[in-house]
Amino acid sequence: MPSLPTAARQSFGNVAPKLAELSDEVLFGDIWERPELSKRDRSLVTCAVLITLGKTEQMNFHFPRAIENGVTHDELVELTTHLAFYVGWPQAMSAVSKLRELFPASTK
């Protein structure tokens, strides 16, 4: 029985099959599985970098993944607030917009 296509292969495998293979096997199959950092910590680091670089499109995948990996919504908000003073207000505002979009039930 063939396995289901991974998220990478579904998302961009038809355009960049080697990149999808590397994403599956190296990034998520090796790097994310290394025991030196927990997946929760890797998610926090990844989200911090995405906020820093203003990569809102990638937040669509990594913010929900962070929640799956044990980061709370409140922690993502606090991460964004903290980073506003280190990486810039516009990056933080973009991240807040993405948080609102991805987690509308969490807005107070």
N, CA, C and O atoms as a MOPAC input file, in Angstrom:
PM7 MOZYME 1SCF
protein

 N      0.85400 1    -1.18100 1     0.00000 1
 C      0.00000 1     0.00000 1     0.00000 1
 C      0.89700 1     1.24000 1     0.00000 1
 O      1.73600 1     1.38700 1     0.88900 1
 N      0.73500 1     2.13400 1    -0.98200 1
 C      1.57500 1     3.33200 1    -1.01900 1
 C      1.19800 1     4.29600 1     0.09800 1
 O      0.03500 1     4.40200 1     0.48600 1
 N      2.21900 1     5.00300 1     0.61000 1
 C      1.95700 1     5.96000 1     1.67700 1
 C      1.34500 1     7.23200 1     1.09300 1
 O      1.50700 1     7.53600 1    -0.08900 1
 N      0.64800 1     7.95500 1     1.94300 1
 C      0.02900 1     9.20900 1     1.51300 1
 C      1.11400 1    10.24500 1     1.22800 1
 O      2.15400 1    10.25000 1     1.88500 1
 N      0.87800 1    11.11100 1     0.26300 1
 C      1.87300 1    12.16500 1    -0.00600 1
 C      2.03000 1    13.08200 1     1.21300 1
 O      1.05600 1    13.42300 1     1.88500 1
 N      3.25100 1    13.46300 1     1.47300 1
 C      3.52300 1    14.37200 1     2.58300 1
 C      3.01700 1    15.76600 1     2.24800 1
 O      2.65800 1    16.05400 1     1.10600 1
 N      2.99600 1    16.62700 1     3.25900 1
 C      2.56300 1    18.01300 1     3.04400 1
 C      3.44900 1    18.70000 1     2.01400 1
 O      2.95600 1    19.44800 1     1.17000 1
 N      4.76100 1    18.45000 1     2.07900 1
 C      5.68000 1    19.07000 1     1.11900 1
 C      5.37900 1    18.60400 1    -0.29500 1
 O      5.35000 1    19.41100 1    -1.22300 1
 N      5.15700 1    17.32600 1    -0.46300 1
 C      4.88800 1    16.79600 1    -1.80900 1
 C      3.54400 1    17.28700 1    -2.32700 1
 O      3.40300 1    17.54500 1    -3.52200 1
 N      2.57200 1    17.41900 1    -1.46300 1
 C      1.27000 1    17.95300 1    -1.87900 1
 C      1.38000 1    19.42600 1    -2.23100 1
 O      0.78300 1    19.88300 1    -3.20600 1
 N      2.14200 1    20.16900 1    -1.44000 1
 C      2.22100 1    21.61500 1    -1.59600 1
 C      3.03500 1    22.04200 1    -2.80700 1
 O      2.60900 1    22.91400 1    -3.56500 1
 N      4.21400 1    21.43100 1    -2.99700 1
 C      5.08200 1    21.90100 1    -4.07600 1
 C      5.86700 1    20.80100 1    -4.77800 1
 O      6.76100 1    21.08900 1    -5.57300 1
 N      5.54400 1    19.55600 1    -4.49400 1
 C      6.26400 1    18.43900 1    -5.10000 1
 C      6.18000 1    18.38600 1    -6.60800 1
 O      7.11800 1    17.93700 1    -7.26600 1
 N      5.06100 1    18.84200 1    -7.17200 1
 C      4.93600 1    18.82900 1    -8.62800 1
 C      5.78500 1    19.92000 1    -9.28700 1
 O      6.13000 1    19.80200 1   -10.46300 1
 N      6.12200 1    20.96700 1    -8.55500 1
 C      6.93600 1    22.06100 1    -9.08700 1
 C      8.41000 1    21.82900 1    -8.79600 1
 O      9.25800 1    22.03300 1    -9.66400 1
 N      8.71700 1    21.40400 1    -7.57900 1
 C     10.10500 1    21.22300 1    -7.14500 1
 C     10.23100 1    19.89000 1    -6.40400 1
 O     10.33900 1    19.87300 1    -5.17700 1
 N     10.21700 1    18.77200 1    -7.14200 1
 C     10.21400 1    17.46300 1    -6.47500 1
 C     11.44600 1    17.21200 1    -5.61200 1
 O     11.32100 1    16.60200 1    -4.55000 1
 N     12.62100 1    17.65500 1    -6.02400 1
 C     13.81900 1    17.42800 1    -5.21900 1
 C     13.75500 1    18.22700 1    -3.91800 1
 O     14.15900 1    17.73100 1    -2.86600 1
 N     13.25000 1    19.46100 1    -3.98300 1
 C     13.09000 1    20.26900 1    -2.78100 1
 C     12.10400 1    19.60800 1    -1.82000 1
 O     12.32800 1    19.60300 1    -0.61000 1
 N     11.02100 1    19.05300 1    -2.34700 1
 C     10.05100 1    18.33700 1    -1.50000 1
 C     10.70600 1    17.12100 1    -0.85900 1
 O     10.48600 1    16.84800 1     0.32100 1
 N     11.50800 1    16.38800 1    -1.62700 1
 C     12.21500 1    15.22000 1    -1.09400 1
 C     13.18200 1    15.63400 1     0.02300 1
 O     13.22900 1    14.99500 1     1.07400 1
 N     13.94900 1    16.70000 1    -0.21000 1
 C     14.88200 1    17.18100 1     0.81000 1
 C     14.14400 1    17.67700 1     2.05100 1
 O     14.59700 1    17.46500 1     3.17500 1
 N     13.01600 1    18.33300 1     1.84400 1
 C     12.20500 1    18.80000 1     2.98000 1
 C     11.74400 1    17.62000 1     3.82600 1
 O     11.82500 1    17.65000 1     5.05400 1
 N     11.26500 1    16.59300 1     3.15900 1
 C     10.77100 1    15.41200 1     3.87200 1
 C     11.88700 1    14.64200 1     4.55700 1
 O     11.78800 1    14.30600 1     5.73800 1
 N     12.93600 1    14.36600 1     3.82000 1
 C     13.96600 1    13.45100 1     4.31900 1
 C     15.01700 1    14.12900 1     5.19100 1
 O     15.42400 1    13.57500 1     6.21300 1
 N     15.45900 1    15.32100 1     4.79800 1
 C     16.53600 1    15.96300 1     5.54800 1
 C     15.97200 1    16.89700 1     6.61900 1
 O     16.27200 1    16.73900 1     7.80200 1
 N     15.15400 1    17.87400 1     6.20500 1
 C     14.66200 1    18.85300 1     7.16500 1
 C     13.77400 1    18.20400 1     8.22900 1
 O     14.07400 1    18.27100 1     9.42100 1
 N     12.67200 1    17.57000 1     7.78600 1
 C     11.73000 1    17.01000 1     8.76100 1
 C     12.07800 1    15.59200 1     9.18300 1
 O     11.70000 1    15.16800 1    10.27500 1
 N     12.79000 1    14.85000 1     8.34200 1
 C     13.15900 1    13.48300 1     8.68400 1
 C     14.41400 1    13.38500 1     9.53500 1
 O     14.59700 1    12.40300 1    10.25400 1
 N     15.28000 1    14.38700 1     9.46600 1
 C     16.53400 1    14.34900 1    10.22400 1
 C     16.62900 1    15.52300 1    11.19900 1
 O     16.63500 1    15.31800 1    12.41200 1
 N     16.70300 1    16.73700 1    10.68500 1
 C     16.95500 1    17.90900 1    11.53500 1
 C     15.90200 1    18.04700 1    12.63500 1
 O     16.25600 1    18.20100 1    13.80400 1
 N     14.62000 1    17.99600 1    12.28300 1
 C     13.56200 1    18.15900 1    13.28700 1
 C     13.50800 1    16.99700 1    14.26700 1
 O     12.88100 1    17.11500 1    15.32000 1
 N     14.14900 1    15.88000 1    13.94700 1
 C     14.12000 1    14.70200 1    14.82000 1
 C     15.33700 1    14.59100 1    15.72100 1
 O     15.39200 1    13.69100 1    16.55900 1
 N     16.30500 1    15.47000 1    15.57700 1
 C     17.50200 1    15.40400 1    16.41600 1
 C     17.12000 1    15.66500 1    17.87400 1
 O     16.33000 1    16.56900 1    18.14600 1
 N     17.66100 1    14.89500 1    18.80800 1
 C     17.23700 1    14.98300 1    20.20500 1
 C     17.81900 1    16.16600 1    20.98300 1
 O     17.39300 1    16.42500 1    22.10900 1
 N     18.77100 1    16.87700 1    20.41300 1
 C     19.42500 1    17.95300 1    21.15600 1
 C     18.49100 1    19.12800 1    21.46000 1
 O     18.70900 1    19.85300 1    22.43000 1
 N     17.47800 1    19.31700 1    20.65800 1
 C     16.42800 1    20.30700 1    20.93200 1
 C     15.08100 1    19.61100 1    20.79200 1
 O     14.89800 1    18.76900 1    19.91300 1
 N     14.15100 1    19.96200 1    21.65100 1
 C     12.79700 1    19.41600 1    21.52000 1
 C     12.11800 1    20.05000 1    20.31000 1
 O     12.53100 1    21.10800 1    19.83600 1
 N     11.07600 1    19.39100 1    19.81800 1
 C     10.30900 1    19.97300 1    18.71000 1
 C      9.68400 1    21.30400 1    19.13900 1
 O      9.55500 1    22.22700 1    18.33400 1
 N      9.30100 1    21.39100 1    20.40100 1
 C      8.74100 1    22.64000 1    20.92300 1
 C      9.77000 1    23.75900 1    20.80100 1
 O      9.45300 1    24.84800 1    20.32200 1
 N     10.99900 1    23.49300 1    21.23400 1
 C     12.05400 1    24.50500 1    21.14000 1
 C     12.37500 1    24.84200 1    19.68100 1
 O     12.57400 1    26.00700 1    19.33900 1
 N     12.42300 1    23.82700 1    18.83500 1
 C     12.67900 1    24.07900 1    17.41200 1
 C     11.57600 1    24.96700 1    16.81700 1
 O     11.84500 1    25.84600 1    15.99900 1
 N     10.34300 1    24.71900 1    17.24200 1
 C      9.23500 1    25.54900 1    16.75700 1
 C      9.37400 1    26.99700 1    17.21800 1
 O      9.15200 1    27.92100 1    16.43600 1
 N      9.74200 1    27.19900 1    18.48300 1
 C      9.93800 1    28.56400 1    18.97700 1
 C     11.03000 1    29.28200 1    18.18800 1
 O     10.86800 1    30.43900 1    17.79900 1
 N     12.13900 1    28.58800 1    17.95700 1
 C     13.24200 1    29.18000 1    17.19400 1
 C     12.79100 1    29.50000 1    15.77000 1
 O     13.05300 1    30.58600 1    15.25500 1
 N     12.11900 1    28.55400 1    15.15200 1
 C     11.66400 1    28.74500 1    13.77500 1
 C     10.69200 1    29.91300 1    13.67400 1
 O     10.81000 1    30.73900 1    12.76900 1
 N      9.73500 1    29.99000 1    14.58900 1
 C      8.77300 1    31.09500 1    14.57400 1
 C      9.47500 1    32.42900 1    14.80900 1
 O      9.12500 1    33.43100 1    14.18500 1
 N     10.45200 1    32.45000 1    15.69500 1
 C     11.21300 1    33.68200 1    15.93600 1
 C     11.93400 1    34.14200 1    14.67700 1
 O     11.94400 1    35.33200 1    14.36300 1
 N     12.52400 1    33.21900 1    13.97000 1
 C     13.23300 1    33.57400 1    12.73900 1
 C     12.25100 1    34.05700 1    11.67400 1
 O     12.52900 1    35.03100 1    10.97400 1
 N     11.11800 1    33.39200 1    11.54600 1
 C     10.12600 1    33.81800 1    10.54900 1
 C      9.60900 1    35.22200 1    10.85200 1
 O      9.42900 1    36.03000 1     9.94100 1
 N      9.37100 1    35.50900 1    12.13100 1
 C      8.94100 1    36.85800 1    12.51500 1
 C     10.03800 1    37.85300 1    12.19400 1
 O      9.77300 1    38.91300 1    11.62800 1
 N     11.26900 1    37.51800 1    12.55300 1
 C     12.40700 1    38.40400 1    12.31100 1
 C     12.54500 1    38.74900 1    10.84200 1
 O     12.79000 1    39.90100 1    10.48600 1
 N     12.38800 1    37.74700 1     9.98900 1
 C     12.55900 1    37.95000 1     8.55200 1
 C     11.28800 1    38.42300 1     7.85300 1
 O     11.31400 1    38.74800 1     6.66600 1
 N     10.17100 1    38.46200 1     8.59100 1
 C      8.91200 1    38.88900 1     7.99000 1
 C      8.35100 1    37.89900 1     6.99400 1
 O      7.67700 1    38.29000 1     6.04100 1
 N      8.61800 1    36.62700 1     7.20100 1
 C      8.18200 1    35.57800 1     6.26800 1
 C      6.78500 1    35.07900 1     6.62800 1
 O      6.61500 1    33.95600 1     7.10200 1
 N      5.78500 1    35.93800 1     6.39400 1
 C      4.42400 1    35.62900 1     6.81400 1
 C      3.83500 1    34.41200 1     6.10600 1
 O      3.03700 1    33.68600 1     6.69900 1
 N      4.20800 1    34.17800 1     4.86000 1
 C      3.66400 1    33.01500 1     4.15600 1
 C      4.05700 1    31.72000 1     4.85500 1
 O      3.25100 1    30.79300 1     4.93300 1
 N      5.28200 1    31.64300 1     5.36300 1
 C      5.74200 1    30.44700 1     6.05900 1
 C      5.10200 1    30.30800 1     7.44100 1
 O      5.04700 1    29.20900 1     7.99400 1
 N      4.62200 1    31.41100 1     7.99400 1
 C      3.93700 1    31.34700 1     9.29100 1
 C      2.66500 1    30.51200 1     9.20000 1
 O      2.24400 1    29.90900 1    10.18700 1
 N      2.04900 1    30.47600 1     8.01100 1
 C      0.83800 1    29.66800 1     7.82100 1
 C      1.06700 1    28.21300 1     8.20800 1
 O      0.17000 1    27.56200 1     8.74500 1
 N      2.24500 1    27.71000 1     7.94200 1
 C      2.58200 1    26.33200 1     8.29700 1
 C      3.15100 1    26.23300 1     9.71000 1
 O      2.75300 1    25.36600 1    10.48900 1
 N      4.08100 1    27.12400 1    10.03100 1
 C      4.84800 1    26.94500 1    11.26300 1
 C      4.13900 1    27.40400 1    12.53800 1
 O      4.41800 1    26.85300 1    13.60300 1
 N      3.24300 1    28.37700 1    12.48000 1
 C      2.52000 1    28.76100 1    13.69800 1
 C      1.61700 1    27.61100 1    14.17100 1
 O      1.67800 1    27.24400 1    15.34400 1
 N      0.78500 1    27.03400 1    13.29800 1
 C     -0.01800 1    25.88900 1    13.76000 1
 C      0.84400 1    24.69200 1    14.16900 1
 O      0.50300 1    23.97800 1    15.11200 1
 N      1.95300 1    24.47200 1    13.46800 1
 C      2.85200 1    23.37800 1    13.84000 1
 C      3.43000 1    23.61800 1    15.23600 1
 O      3.59600 1    22.67500 1    16.01000 1
 N      3.73400 1    24.86800 1    15.55500 1
 C      4.24200 1    25.18900 1    16.88900 1
 C      3.21100 1    24.80700 1    17.95200 1
 O      3.56500 1    24.25300 1    18.99200 1
 N      1.94500 1    25.10100 1    17.69100 1
 C      0.87800 1    24.72300 1    18.62000 1
 C      0.85800 1    23.19900 1    18.78100 1
 O      0.75200 1    22.69300 1    19.89800 1
 N      0.96100 1    22.47400 1    17.67200 1
 C      1.00500 1    21.00800 1    17.72100 1
 C      2.20000 1    20.51800 1    18.53600 1
 O      2.12600 1    19.47600 1    19.18700 1
 N      3.29100 1    21.26500 1    18.49900 1
 C      4.50900 1    20.86900 1    19.19800 1
 C      4.56600 1    21.36100 1    20.64200 1
 O      5.59900 1    21.23200 1    21.29900 1
 N      3.46600 1    21.92200 1    21.14000 1
 C      3.38300 1    22.27000 1    22.55000 1
 C      3.55400 1    23.73700 1    22.89800 1
 O      3.49100 1    24.10100 1    24.07200 1
 N      3.77000 1    24.58700 1    21.90400 1
 C      3.83300 1    26.03000 1    22.14900 1
 C      2.38800 1    26.51400 1    22.27700 1
 O      1.53100 1    26.11100 1    21.49000 1
 N      2.11400 1    27.35900 1    23.24300 1
 C      0.74900 1    27.87200 1    23.39400 1
 C      0.55400 1    29.12700 1    22.54100 1
 O      1.51200 1    29.77600 1    22.12000 1
 N     -0.69900 1    29.43900 1    22.30600 1
 C     -1.01800 1    30.67500 1    21.59100 1
 C     -0.46400 1    31.87900 1    22.33900 1
 O      0.10500 1    32.78900 1    21.73600 1
 N     -0.63400 1    31.87600 1    23.65500 1
 C     -0.11700 1    32.98500 1    24.46500 1
 C      1.39900 1    33.11200 1    24.33800 1
 O      1.92900 1    34.22300 1    24.34700 1
 N      2.09000 1    32.00300 1    24.22200 1
 C      3.54300 1    32.06200 1    24.04400 1
 C      3.92300 1    32.63600 1    22.68000 1
 O      4.90600 1    33.36900 1    22.57200 1
 N      3.15600 1    32.31300 1    21.64100 1
 C      3.42000 1    32.91100 1    20.32600 1
 C      3.19400 1    34.42100 1    20.36400 1
 O      3.94900 1    35.18300 1    19.76000 1
 N      2.16100 1    34.84300 1    21.06900 1
 C      1.89800 1    36.27800 1    21.22000 1
 C      3.02800 1    36.94100 1    22.00100 1
 O      3.49600 1    38.01700 1    21.62700 1
 N      3.46200 1    36.31000 1    23.07200 1
 C      4.54900 1    36.87500 1    23.87300 1
 C      5.86100 1    36.90800 1    23.09400 1
 O      6.62900 1    37.86300 1    23.20800 1
 N      6.11400 1    35.88300 1    22.31800 1
 C      7.29100 1    35.85800 1    21.44600 1
 C      7.25700 1    37.04000 1    20.48600 1
 O      8.26600 1    37.71600 1    20.28600 1
 N      6.10800 1    37.28300 1    19.90300 1
 C      5.94500 1    38.39300 1    18.97000 1
 C      6.16100 1    39.73100 1    19.66000 1
 O      6.83900 1    40.60600 1    19.12100 1
 N      5.59100 1    39.89400 1    20.84300 1
 C      5.76100 1    41.12700 1    21.61000 1
 C      7.22600 1    41.35200 1    21.96200 1
 O      7.74000 1    42.46200 1    21.81900 1
 N      7.88400 1    40.32300 1    22.41100 1
 C      9.30100 1    40.41800 1    22.77200 1
 C     10.14100 1    40.81000 1    21.55300 1
 O     11.01200 1    41.67500 1    21.64100 1
 N      9.87400 1    40.16900 1    20.42700 1
 C     10.66700 1    40.42300 1    19.22700 1
 C     10.43400 1    41.81700 1    18.64500 1
 O     11.29600 1    42.33900 1    17.93800 1
 N      9.30000 1    42.41400 1    18.92800 1
 C      9.02900 1    43.75400 1    18.39500 1
 C     10.14700 1    44.72400 1    18.74800 1
 O     10.46800 1    45.61900 1    17.96700 1
 N     10.73700 1    44.54800 1    19.91800 1
 C     11.77700 1    45.46100 1    20.38500 1
 C     13.16200 1    45.10300 1    19.86100 1
 O     14.08800 1    45.91000 1    19.95200 1
 N     13.30600 1    43.92700 1    19.32800 1
 C     14.61000 1    43.48700 1    18.83100 1
 C     14.68900 1    43.45500 1    17.30400 1
 O     15.74900 1    43.70500 1    16.73200 1
 N     13.57600 1    43.14900 1    16.64800 1
 C     13.63000 1    42.98800 1    15.18700 1
 C     12.79000 1    44.01200 1    14.43600 1
 O     12.91900 1    44.14800 1    13.21900 1
 N     11.92900 1    44.73400 1    15.15300 1
 C     11.17000 1    45.79400 1    14.51000 1
 C      9.67100 1    45.65900 1    14.66400 1
 O      9.10100 1    44.56800 1    14.67200 1
 N      9.06700 1    46.82100 1    14.78600 1
 C      7.61100 1    46.89100 1    14.95200 1
 C      6.86600 1    46.32800 1    13.74400 1
 O      5.90500 1    45.58100 1    13.92900 1
 N      7.27200 1    46.65800 1    12.50500 1
 C      6.53300 1    46.12800 1    11.34900 1
 C      6.51700 1    44.59000 1    11.30200 1
 O      5.49200 1    43.99900 1    10.96600 1
 N      7.63200 1    43.94400 1    11.63400 1
 C      7.65200 1    42.48300 1    11.63800 1
 C      6.67800 1    41.94000 1    12.68500 1
 O      5.97500 1    40.96200 1    12.43300 1
 N      6.63800 1    42.57000 1    13.84800 1
 C      5.71900 1    42.12800 1    14.89800 1
 C      4.27200 1    42.33500 1    14.47200 1
 O      3.42700 1    41.47500 1    14.72000 1
 N      3.97800 1    43.45100 1    13.84400 1
 C      2.60600 1    43.71900 1    13.40500 1
 C      2.16600 1    42.71800 1    12.33000 1
 O      1.01200 1    42.29200 1    12.30500 1
 N      3.09100 1    42.35000 1    11.45000 1
 C      2.77700 1    41.33300 1    10.43900 1
 C      2.49100 1    39.99000 1    11.09900 1
 O      1.57500 1    39.27500 1    10.69300 1
 N      3.27300 1    39.65300 1    12.11300 1
 C      3.05000 1    38.39600 1    12.82900 1
 C      1.71900 1    38.41800 1    13.58000 1
 O      1.01000 1    37.41200 1    13.60300 1
 N      1.37300 1    39.54800 1    14.19100 1
 C      0.08600 1    39.66700 1    14.88000 1
 C     -1.07000 1    39.48200 1    13.90000 1
 O     -2.05500 1    38.81300 1    14.21200 1
 N     -0.94700 1    40.06900 1    12.72700 1
 C     -1.98400 1    39.89100 1    11.69800 1
 C     -2.12500 1    38.42800 1    11.32100 1
 O     -3.23600 1    37.93000 1    11.13800 1
 N     -1.00900 1    37.74800 1    11.20500 1
 C     -1.04000 1    36.32700 1    10.85000 1
 C     -1.62900 1    35.50100 1    11.99600 1
 O     -2.39200 1    34.56700 1    11.75200 1
 N     -1.28500 1    35.83300 1    13.23900 1
 C     -1.87700 1    35.13900 1    14.38100 1
 C     -3.39500 1    35.31600 1    14.39800 1
 O     -4.13300 1    34.36200 1    14.63900 1
 N     -3.84900 1    36.52400 1    14.14400 1
 C     -5.29300 1    36.80500 1    14.12000 1
 C     -5.97000 1    35.99100 1    13.01900 1
 O     -7.05600 1    35.44400 1    13.21600 1
 N     -5.32200 1    35.91800 1    11.86900 1
 C     -5.87500 1    35.17700 1    10.73300 1
 C     -5.92800 1    33.67300 1    11.01500 1
 O     -6.93000 1    33.01800 1    10.72900 1
 N     -4.85200 1    33.13700 1    11.57400 1
 C     -4.75700 1    31.69300 1    11.78800 1
 C     -5.54700 1    31.20300 1    12.99300 1
 O     -6.03100 1    30.07100 1    13.00100 1
 N     -5.68000 1    32.04300 1    14.00600 1
 C     -6.32300 1    31.64100 1    15.26100 1
 C     -7.39500 1    32.64700 1    15.66300 1
 O     -7.28700 1    33.26300 1    16.72300 1
 N     -8.42700 1    32.82600 1    14.84200 1
 C     -9.43500 1    33.85900 1    15.13900 1
 C    -10.16000 1    33.63400 1    16.46300 1
 O    -10.59200 1    34.60000 1    17.09200 1
 N    -10.29900 1    32.40900 1    16.89100 1
 C    -10.99800 1    32.13400 1    18.15200 1
 C    -10.17300 1    32.54800 1    19.35700 1
 O    -10.70800 1    32.69400 1    20.45600 1
 N     -8.87100 1    32.74100 1    19.16200 1
 C     -7.98300 1    33.08000 1    20.28100 1
 C     -7.88100 1    34.57800 1    20.52300 1
 O     -7.29100 1    35.00400 1    21.51600 1
 N     -8.44500 1    35.37900 1    19.63600 1
 C     -8.37900 1    36.82400 1    19.84300 1
 C     -9.37800 1    37.21600 1    20.91100 1
 O    -10.49700 1    36.70500 1    20.95700 1
 N     -8.95800 1    38.12400 1    21.76200 1
 C     -9.80200 1    38.51300 1    22.89300 1
 C    -10.40100 1    39.87800 1    22.67600 1
 O    -11.14200 1    40.37000 1    23.52700 1

